[in-house]
Amino acid sequence: MEDVIGSVIKDLREKKGISIEELASDLCQPERMLEIERGTGNITIKELHLIANKLSVEVTFLLNAGNTPQFNYIEGIQTLIRKYIRQRNYEVVAEIVSNEIHQSKKISLDFCQFLKWHEGICVWHLERDKEKAISLLESALEITVTNGLILREREVEILNSIGLIHLDAQDKYAAILIFKKAIHHLENIPLLKGENIYIRLLHALAQTLTKIGNFEESLEQTERAIAICISNESLYLLGELHYSAGENLLELGEKEKGMDYIQKSKFIFEMQQNEKFVHLVNLEVKRILSLTN
């Protein structure tokens, strides 16, 4: 059993890009963590809790993962749901969730939370029932959150989904409050696994601030996100962020600087071979130039 749990811990650690030294930090010596992963040392309940927290999963998930086929099954279902979410095929996602959710709590609380989260997303996109969708997302949060303490990126992702529903429903001020809350919690997570969620939240917040005419704060949040991209040598949303910054600068009367950002966004989209966005930027540039002639 322990050798299987150790193998699952190693698999999750590697998938999240965490070194064995990082996982062992403030927990045990790297040599001890190596023993745990190899299944050559008895793992304690305390160690399981600490490791689960660092890997952003429930202890029950690690224990249930002792059945390797079950672990692979959960991973497979989650991968399938993410695929159809990317394709915006909410009908198929809703069907998968409906088939899995009733038994999910017996398998893993983490799996149950994942399914309830995506059930809420589907309810919004298919039924447009804001109250029901947000209620489902909040119940997903309650599975792991106690006393409002958010420690995992998954929980921040759920908050982001709530914010996006508010935004889609044109409740911009509610969306801003949720995005800011999510960013605050994300900044206090001790071991942030990836920066993409941070960039995505800052971008969503900036876009919403632009919609209410708060161009200065929107520009500030956009520049924060651009700085993170540059620091991590990441192109993730970098074109969109430059375009957003350019729009805000134009609204603030800084035409030359704004056009510079927009041209940079076009260059990034061309590098990414994103013809759709290149076309949109070209149209915007023509529109701006026509206004000044």
N, C-alpha and C positions, 0 to 999 in steps of 0.2 A: 504493500500500500504506500509506504513512505517513498519508495523509489519512483512510483508513478507520480505522486504529488510533487516530488523534487523535479521530475522531468517537466511537469506542467509549469512550475515556477520558472524554470529555465526558459521554457518556450515563450511564456508571457513576457519575461524580462527582455529577451532578445527581440521579440516583436515590437516592444515599446522603445527599443534602442537604449536600454539602461545597462551600464556595465555592472559586473558583479561587485565591484568596489562601491558603486553608487547605491546599489540595493543593500549592501551590508552596512553602509554608513549610518551611524547612530543606532545600530541594531546589534551587530556582532562583527567579528573579524572576517575578512574575505575568505579565509581558509575554512571558517565555520559555514559560511554560506555555500561554499563549494561542496562541503560534506552534505548539506541539506539537499542541494540540487542533484547530487549523485545518489542520494538515498542511503548514505553510509552512516548517518548520525541520526539519532532519534530527535524529531522535531517537536518542540513544546507548543502548547496552545498559545502562549504569549508570543512566541516567534511567528506562529501562523497569523495572528492578528496584525502584528507589525508588518509582515511581508505583504499580506493582503491589502493593507492600507497603502503601502508604497506602490503596489501594482494596480491600485484602483479597482479592486474586486472585493467581493464578500468572502469571508472565511469559508462559508458554506460552499461557495463556488470552488475553492481549492479542494475542500473535502470531497465534494461530489465529483470533482475531476479525477478522483481516484479510479473512476470507471472511464477509461480512455475513450471508448466509443461514444459515451455520453458527452464528454468534453468536445470531441470532434463534431458531434451533432449540433451542439449549441453554437459553436464557431461557424458551422455551415449555415445555420438558420440566420444568424446575424449578418453574415456576409451576403446572403441572398437578399435580405431586407435592405441593406445598404445599397446594393446594386439597383434594386427597383426604385428606391428613393431617389437615387441619382437620375434615373430615367423618368421620374415623376409619375410612375405607374402606381398610384395610390390604391387602386382597386385590388391589384395583386398583393400589395403589402397588407391591406386590410384582411384579405383572405388568409394569408399566412398567420397573421397575428391571431385571428379568430380561432384557427386550428390549434395554436400552441399555448395560448395564454392560460387556459383553465388548469393545465398541469404544471405550468412553469414555476409556481411558488414551491412545489415539492422538489423540483430539480435544483433551482438556484434563485435566490432573491435578486441577484444581479441580472439574471436572465428575465425574470418577471418584470423588473424595472425597465429593461430595454424594450420589452414588448409593449408595456403600458405607455411608455414614451411615444412609441411609433403609432400606437392606437390613437392617441391624442392628435398627432399630426394628421393621420388619415381622416379623423372625424372633421377636422377643420377643412381640409381640401375637398372632401367628398360631400359633406353635409352643410358646411359653412355655419356650423353651430359653435359659436365662439365660447359660450359659457360651458358647454359640455366638453369641448376640446381642452380648455384651460383647466377645468376640474380634473380631467384625466392626467394632464401633465403635472399638476400639483400633487395628485395622489401618487404619481411615479416618484416625485421628489421625496415624499414622506416615507417611502420604503427605506431610504438610507439616511435621510436628514433628521436630526433631532435637535431641538432648541435653536433652529435656524442656522446650525453650524454646517457649512458646506466645505468639504475637504477634497472633493474629487472633480476631475474635469468633466466626467459624465453628468454630474449634477449641474455644472455651469452650462453644458450643452442643452440641458432641458430648459434652464432659464432662458437661454437664447431662443429656443423654440417658442416659448411663451411670448417673448418680446416680438418675434417675427409675426406671430398671429395678431398681436395688438396693432402692429404696423400695417399688416395686410388689411385689417379691419378699419384702417384710417384713424385709430386711436393713438396718435403720434406721441402725445405726452406720457401715456401709460407705457408705450414702447421704450421711450427714453429712460424712464425710471427703472425698468427691468434691465435694459442693456447696462446702465450704470451700476446696478446692483450686481449683475453677473461679472462685470469687469472688476469690481471691488473684491468679490470673492476669489476670482481667478488670481488676482495679484497677491492674495494671501495663502495660496496653495503652496506648501513647502517645497514640493518637488514637481514642478511643471514639466510634463512629458514633451509637449510640443507647443510651438508658438502660433500655429495656424488658427486655433480657436481664438486666441488673443487678437490677432489681426482681423479675423472675421467679425468679432464683436466691436472693435473700434471702427471698422468700416460701416457696420450696420448703424452704430450710434451716429457717426458722421453724416451718413445719408439722411437719417431721420432729422437731425439738427438742421440740415440744409432745407428740408421740406417745410420747417416752421420758420425759416428765414434767419436762423442763428448761424450766419456764415462764419463768423470769427471762431466760435467754439468748434464748429464742424471742421474748419481748417486745422485747428489745433489737434483734434483727434486724428485727422487724416495724416498729419505730419508725424505723429507718434507712431502710427502704423507703418508708415514708409521707413522710419528709422529702424524699426524692428526687422523689416524685410532686408534692408541694407546690411544690418548687423549680422543677420543669419545667411546672407547671400542667397536670399529666396526671392523667386519671382511670383510667389503666391499673392494674388490680388494686387500686384504692384502696378499693373497698367490701370486697373480700375481706380486705385488710390490716387495716382497722378492725375487722372482725368477729373476725379472729384475735387482734388486740390485746385486744379485749374479753374473749374466752375466756380468755386468759392472765391478765388482771387478775382475773377472777372466781376462777380457780384459786388465785391468790395472796391471795385474801381481800379484794380491793379492789372490792367490789360496786358502789358508786356510780360510780366511774370506769369500771369494766368495762361497766356498762349504758349509760353515756354513749357509749362507743365503738361498742357494738352498735347503738344508736339512730342514730348517725351513719352506720354502714354501711347501715342501712335507707334513710336519706335519699338516699345515693349511688345505691343500687340503684333507688330510685324515679325519680331523675333519669335513669338509664340505661334506664328502663322494663324492668328485668329482673325480671319478675313471679315467676319461679321462686325467686330469691334473697330477694325481699321476703317471700314465703310462708315460706321457711325461717327467716328472722329472726323473723318473727311467732311461729312455733312455738317458737323458742328463748326468746323473751321470756316467753311464757306458761309454759313449763317452769320458768324461773328464778323467776318470780313465785309459782308454785305451791309451790315449795320453801321459800319464806319466809313463807307463810301458815299 
